[in-house]
Amino acid sequence: MRNLGILWVLYGLLRLAGALGVFLYSATLTLMWGALLTRVPNPFTLMDLFHGFLIFAILLGIVAGVVSIIAGLGLMSSGASARSLGLVAAFFALINGPLGIALGAYTLVVLVPASARNS
């Protein structure tokens, strides 16, 4: 479980770096999205929705990063809540690209008991 915990800590740091990147480049992302809205009848509504999406993406990255780091530390120390935190982190990871899908699926296979998988 120690190696899995190390992977979760590294993945959590990667998610936090991704959230920071979206935050730092939000002006560029907004400018690029606004350039696509020049021929839309009501661009202001879509721009407001885009800002809401950016805030959601940043918050999701922060929450998933923190949960992943805590789950990784729990898995490395074999704490009592390591399994439940690992499962929560795995579900958060499944919505984020190939690395998250691979780590989340592997974690689900390792942490779900064999009796639950067979029934």
C-alpha positions as CSV (number, residue, x, y, z in Angstrom):
1,M,0.0,0.0,0.0
2,R,3.0,2.3,0.5
3,N,3.6,2.5,-3.3
4,L,0.0,3.2,-4.0
5,G,0.0,6.0,-1.3
6,I,3.1,7.6,-3.0
7,L,1.3,7.6,-6.3
8,W,-1.8,9.2,-4.8
9,V,0.3,12.0,-3.2
10,L,2.0,12.7,-6.5
11,Y,-1.3,12.6,-8.3
12,G,-2.8,15.0,-5.7
13,L,0.1,17.4,-6.3
14,L,-0.5,17.2,-10.0
15,R,-4.2,18.0,-9.6
16,L,-3.3,21.0,-7.4
17,A,-0.8,22.2,-10.1
18,G,-3.6,21.8,-12.7
19,A,-6.0,23.9,-10.7
20,L,-3.3,26.5,-10.3
21,G,-2.7,26.5,-14.0
22,V,-6.3,27.0,-14.8
23,F,-6.4,29.9,-12.3
24,L,-3.3,31.6,-13.7
25,Y,-4.4,31.2,-17.3
26,S,-8.1,32.1,-16.7
27,A,-7.7,35.4,-18.5
28,T,-6.2,33.7,-21.6
29,L,-8.9,31.1,-21.5
30,T,-11.6,33.7,-21.3
31,L,-10.1,35.6,-24.2
32,M,-9.9,32.5,-26.3
33,W,-13.5,31.5,-25.4
34,G,-14.7,35.1,-26.1
35,A,-13.1,34.9,-29.6
36,L,-15.3,32.0,-30.4
37,L,-18.5,33.9,-29.3
38,T,-18.3,36.6,-31.9
39,R,-21.2,35.2,-34.0
40,V,-23.5,34.0,-31.3
41,P,-26.8,35.9,-30.7
42,N,-26.4,36.2,-26.9
43,P,-22.7,35.9,-26.0
44,F,-23.0,37.3,-22.5
45,T,-24.9,34.3,-21.2
46,L,-22.4,31.9,-22.6
47,M,-19.5,33.9,-21.2
48,D,-21.2,33.8,-17.7
49,L,-21.6,30.0,-18.1
50,F,-17.9,29.8,-19.0
51,H,-16.8,31.7,-15.9
52,G,-19.0,29.4,-13.8
53,F,-17.3,26.4,-15.5
54,L,-13.8,27.8,-14.8
55,I,-14.7,28.3,-11.1
56,F,-16.1,24.7,-10.9
57,A,-12.9,23.3,-12.6
58,I,-10.7,25.1,-10.2
59,L,-12.6,24.1,-7.1
60,L,-12.9,20.5,-8.3
61,G,-9.1,20.4,-8.9
62,I,-8.4,21.7,-5.4
63,V,-10.8,19.4,-3.7
64,A,-9.6,16.3,-5.6
65,G,-6.0,17.3,-5.0
66,V,-6.4,17.7,-1.3
67,V,-8.4,14.4,-1.0
68,S,-5.8,12.6,-3.1
69,I,-3.0,13.8,-0.9
70,I,-4.8,12.9,2.3
71,A,-5.7,9.5,0.9
72,G,-2.1,8.9,-0.2
73,L,-0.8,9.8,3.3
74,G,-3.4,7.5,4.8
75,L,-2.5,4.7,2.5
76,M,1.2,5.1,3.4
77,S,0.6,5.1,7.1
78,S,-2.1,2.3,6.9
79,G,-4.5,4.4,8.9
80,A,-8.1,3.4,9.8
81,S,-9.7,5.6,7.2
82,A,-7.2,4.8,4.4
83,R,-9.6,2.6,2.5
84,S,-12.6,5.0,2.5
85,L,-10.4,8.0,1.6
86,G,-8.7,5.9,-1.2
87,L,-12.1,5.0,-2.6
88,V,-13.3,8.7,-2.6
89,A,-10.0,9.7,-4.2
90,A,-10.4,7.0,-6.8
91,F,-13.9,8.2,-7.8
92,F,-12.6,11.8,-8.1
93,A,-9.7,10.6,-10.3
94,L,-12.0,8.7,-12.7
95,I,-13.2,12.0,-14.1
96,N,-9.8,13.4,-15.0
97,G,-8.0,12.0,-18.0
98,P,-6.0,8.9,-18.7
99,L,-3.7,9.1,-15.7
100,G,-6.6,9.6,-13.3
101,I,-8.6,6.8,-14.9
102,A,-5.7,4.3,-14.6
103,L,-4.8,5.2,-11.0
104,G,-8.5,5.3,-10.0
105,A,-9.3,2.0,-11.6
106,Y,-6.3,0.3,-10.1
107,T,-7.2,1.7,-6.7
108,L,-10.7,0.4,-7.0
109,V,-9.5,-3.1,-7.9
110,V,-7.1,-3.1,-4.9
111,L,-9.3,-1.5,-2.3
112,V,-12.7,-3.1,-3.0
113,P,-12.9,-6.4,-1.1
114,A,-12.9,-9.6,-3.1
115,S,-16.3,-10.7,-1.6
116,A,-17.9,-7.5,-2.9
117,R,-16.4,-8.0,-6.4
118,N,-17.7,-11.6,-6.6
119,S,-21.3,-10.9,-5.6
